[in-house]
């Protein structure tokens, strides 16, 4: 099934919104500590156990690979201010800024190829993506309820 760029941008926007709500729903407990105190406590907590260290390093190296790709893709498509995505990805959440970058990437691609679709998904693709989304949302709900 062909996916329109508009539909894909909507999906990316929804992902960015859900990422913002779920990441910052967990980060709010640090805000009362002030800028320096909250950063010290947050980063100290990422070192608490092997699971937190694993996930932190996993996200860091994924983010590094994505940052390289974003800069190259932005240059290829003539997208400006790519470093703002990286900065806000570091300050806000990479899971928020990457989908926003992808929305703007789709807009740049649409300007180059106005009548093209964003891509095609098969039935297995849709089912797989729905299952992954459900699993992520279940985990996000559990994480938010624990906070």
N, C-alpha and C positions, 0 to 999 in steps of 0.2 A: 504494500500500500504506500503510495507516495505521500510524503509529509511536506506540507507547505512551510515556507519560511516563517510565516506569521504564527502558525501553530507551534513550531519549534521555539520561536521567541517567547511565546506564552509559557511553554513548558520551562524554559530556562528562567524566566521571571518568577515562576512559581517556586522553582528550586531555590533561587536566591532568597526569596521571602521566607520560605521554610527554614533555610539554613540560618538566616539572620535571627529568626525567632528562637530556634532551638539552641544555637550556639550561645547567644547572648542571654537566653533564659538560664543557662548554667553559669555564665560569667558575672551576672549581676551580684552574686554573693561577694564578689571581690571589690566592688565599687566603693563600699564604705571604708575601705582601707586607704583611700587616696591613690593618686597616680603611681607613686613610687611603691608604696606598700602593697598595692594590688598586683603590680607587676612582679614584685619579689615573691609574694605568696603564690601567685598563679604559676610561675615558672618552677618554684620549689615543688609545687604539687605535681607537676608533670614528671618529676623524678622519684615519686613515691614508691613505685613497684615496677617489676618488669613489664607488666601490661601497659602501664602509662608511658613508660620509656619506649616500648615498642611502637605504640600508636603515635607518639609524638615524633619519633624518628621517621616512621612511615609517612606521616603527613609532610614532614620537612622535605624528604627526598622526592616525594610526589610533587610537592609545590615547586621545588627546584626545577624538575623536568618540565613542569607546566609553565613556569616563568620563562625558561629558555624558548619553549614553543611559542608562547604568547608574544614575546619580543620579535621573534622571527616572523611570525604570522602577521603581526601588526605592520612590520616593515614591508612585507610582501604586498599587503593590501592597502598600504598608505594610510593606515589608521594612526591618528595622533594620540599623544599623551598616554602611551602604553605603560609608562612607569608609574602612573597614578593607580592603575589596577594593581600593580605589584605592591605599592606602598599601602594602599587600603586593604589589600589582601593580607598584609602583615599586621596592620593595626586593627582591622575589623574582623575579617575571617576570609580566608582564601575560598571557602565554600560559598561565599556571597559574591565575591568579585569575579571569579571565573565565569559563572553563568552570565553576569552582566557583560563581561568581555565577549562572551559567545553571542549574546544578543547583538552587540555592536558589530561583531564579525559577520553575522548573518545579514545585517543591514548593508555592510560594505560589499558582501558577495551579491546581494540583490541589486545593488547599484550597478555592478559589473554585468550581471546576467539577470535582468528583470523577470524573465519568464521561467526561470529554472526552479525546480523543486529543491527542497533542502536535502532530500534523500528518500530512501525507500526502506520500509520495515516489513519483514515477513511476520507471519503469525507467531512463530517461535520467538522472534525478537520482542514483539509486544508483550507476550506472556512473561518472558524472562525479565523485561524491564519493570513490569507491574509487580512481579514477585520481589525483585530487589527493592523497589520503592516501598512496598508494604513492610519488608523486613527493616529497612532503615527507619520508617515512621514508627514502628513498634519500639525499636530501640530508643528513638528520640523521645517517645512518650514515657518510657520507663525512666530514662535519664532525667527528664524534666520533673517527674513525680518524686524522684529521690532528692531533688534539690530543695 
